[in-house]
Amino acid sequence: MSVDYESVAKKLKVISDPKRLKIIDILSCDELCACQLLEKFDISQPTLSHDMRKLEEAGLVTSRREGKNTYYSLNKASLDEIEESLGLIFHIQDDCICKE
């Protein structure tokens, strides 16, 4: 498997923000409503919306509407992809770039 450095770097840039990393940690337990996420931070609703939009654009979270509420959950496949890519980068492989 080859690493898409551009894609991994964009996702890492989004989660390099401590607040967004905490959001991912919180969502690792279960899907939550935006109002429930907001209770865990001392930030405004527009600030949370901005962070959630960044996480969604990076493909790290998904959202669904239910009435007036928006529920967020992790895109586990995307996070698994980051983890796998970092494993390939951090460890020597048979087809490692360092052997080219």
C-alpha positions as CSV (number, residue, x, y, z in Angstrom):
1,M,0.0,0.0,0.0
2,S,1.3,3.5,-0.8
3,V,0.7,6.5,1.3
4,D,-1.2,9.5,0.1
5,Y,0.9,12.1,1.9
6,E,-1.2,15.0,0.7
7,S,-4.4,13.5,2.1
8,V,-2.8,12.4,5.4
9,A,-1.2,15.8,5.9
10,K,-4.5,17.6,5.4
11,K,-6.3,15.4,7.9
12,L,-3.4,15.8,10.4
13,K,-3.5,19.6,10.0
14,V,-7.2,19.6,10.9
15,I,-6.8,17.4,14.0
16,S,-3.6,19.3,15.1
17,D,-6.0,21.7,16.8
18,P,-6.3,20.5,20.5
19,K,-10.1,21.3,20.5
20,R,-10.7,19.3,17.4
21,L,-8.6,16.4,18.7
22,K,-10.7,16.5,21.9
23,I,-13.9,16.4,19.8
24,I,-12.6,13.3,18.0
25,D,-11.9,11.8,21.4
26,I,-15.4,12.6,22.7
27,L,-17.0,11.2,19.5
28,S,-15.0,8.0,19.9
29,C,-17.5,6.9,22.5
30,D,-20.7,7.6,20.6
31,E,-22.6,9.8,18.2
32,L,-23.5,13.1,19.9
33,C,-25.8,16.1,19.1
34,A,-24.0,19.4,18.6
35,C,-25.7,20.7,21.7
36,Q,-24.1,17.9,23.7
37,L,-20.7,18.7,22.3
38,L,-21.2,22.3,23.0
39,E,-21.7,21.5,26.7
40,K,-18.2,20.0,26.9
41,F,-16.5,23.3,25.8
42,D,-16.4,26.9,26.8
43,I,-17.0,28.1,23.2
44,S,-19.8,29.6,21.2
45,Q,-22.1,27.7,18.8
46,P,-20.5,29.4,15.7
47,T,-17.0,28.3,16.9
48,L,-18.2,24.7,17.3
49,S,-19.9,24.8,13.9
50,H,-16.6,26.1,12.3
51,D,-14.6,23.2,13.9
52,M,-17.2,20.6,12.9
53,R,-17.2,21.9,9.4
54,K,-13.4,21.5,9.2
55,L,-13.7,18.0,10.6
56,E,-16.4,17.1,8.1
57,E,-14.5,18.6,5.1
58,A,-11.5,16.5,6.1
59,G,-13.7,13.5,6.1
60,L,-13.1,12.7,9.8
61,V,-16.7,13.1,11.0
62,T,-20.1,12.7,9.5
63,S,-23.3,14.5,10.4
64,R,-27.0,13.9,10.1
65,R,-30.0,16.1,10.8
66,E,-32.8,15.1,13.0
67,G,-35.3,18.0,13.3
68,K,-33.4,21.1,14.4
69,N,-30.5,19.0,15.8
70,T,-27.4,17.9,14.1
71,Y,-25.7,14.7,15.2
72,Y,-22.1,14.0,14.6
73,S,-20.2,10.7,14.5
74,L,-16.7,9.6,13.6
75,N,-15.8,8.4,10.2
76,K,-13.9,5.4,11.5
77,A,-12.8,4.3,8.0
78,S,-11.0,7.7,7.6
79,L,-9.4,7.5,11.0
80,D,-8.3,4.0,10.4
81,E,-6.7,5.1,7.1
82,I,-4.7,7.8,9.0
83,E,-3.6,5.2,11.5
84,E,-2.6,2.7,8.8
85,S,-0.7,5.4,6.8
86,L,1.2,6.6,9.9
87,G,2.1,2.9,10.6
88,L,3.6,2.7,7.1
89,I,5.4,5.9,7.5
90,F,6.9,5.2,10.9
91,H,8.0,1.6,10.3
92,I,10.2,0.0,7.7
93,Q,8.3,-2.0,5.1
94,D,9.5,-4.4,2.4
95,D,8.5,-1.7,-0.2
96,C,9.5,1.3,2.0
97,I,10.3,4.5,0.3
98,C,13.7,4.5,2.0
99,K,14.7,1.5,0.0
100,E,14.1,3.1,-3.4
